[in-house]
Amino acid sequence: MWQDPIVAETRALRDEYARQFNYNSNEIFKDLMEKQAAHPERVVAFSPRKPTVSTVTAQQDTPADIRASCG
């Protein structure tokens, strides 16, 4: 089976990083949060989108309109 070298490298790096914390997800999360706090300029935050109000309304044809358009 063919392996993508980029995917293989990414998985190896992920494994190496997780191994530093004995694969403990809580410790990995703690480390990531510390790195994020140390460099707040690298964190992207998107403000919530404002809801838009549509002014277009659908017009429903009545059976009489349908008969009239048929000829």
N, C-alpha and C positions, 0 to 999 in steps of 0.2 A: 504494500500500500504506500502511496506517495505521501511524503510529509512536507509541509510548508516550512522552510527554514526559519522564517520570521515567527511563526506560531511556536515552533520548537524552542527558539531562543527565549521568547516571552514566557513560556511555561517553565523553562529552566530558571529564569530570573525570579519568577514568582515563587518557585519552590525554594530557591536559595534564601529569599527574603523571609518566607514563612518558617523555614528551618531555624532562623535566628531566634525565633520566639517559641520554638518547640511546637509549632503549628497551633498555638493557642490564639484563637480569633480575638479574644478580649485584649490580649497583649498587642496584637497587630493593630487593632483599632486604636488602642491607647497611643501607640507610636505614631500612627497616622495623624491623630488629633494634635499631638505635640508638634509634629512637623508643620501642620496647618497653622497652629497658633504662632509658631516661630516666623512664619512668612505669610502674613495676612494679605500681602499684595499679590500673591499668587492664586488666591481663591476667587473664583468667579461666582458672583451672586446676581441672580436675575430678579428684578422686581416683578411682583405678580402682574399679570396682564389685566387691564381694565376690561370689563365686559362691554361688548358693543351691542347696541340696540338696533335691530333691523327695522326699517320703515316700510319694507316691501310686504304687502299682504297678498295672499293667494286668492284668486277669484275662482269660485267653484261654479261650473256651468250647471244650469238646471236642465231637466229633460227637454223642455221647450227650446232652449238655446241649442241643444244638440240636434234636435229635429230640424230647426231652421237652418243650421249650417250644412245639413246633408242635402239640401236642395229642394 
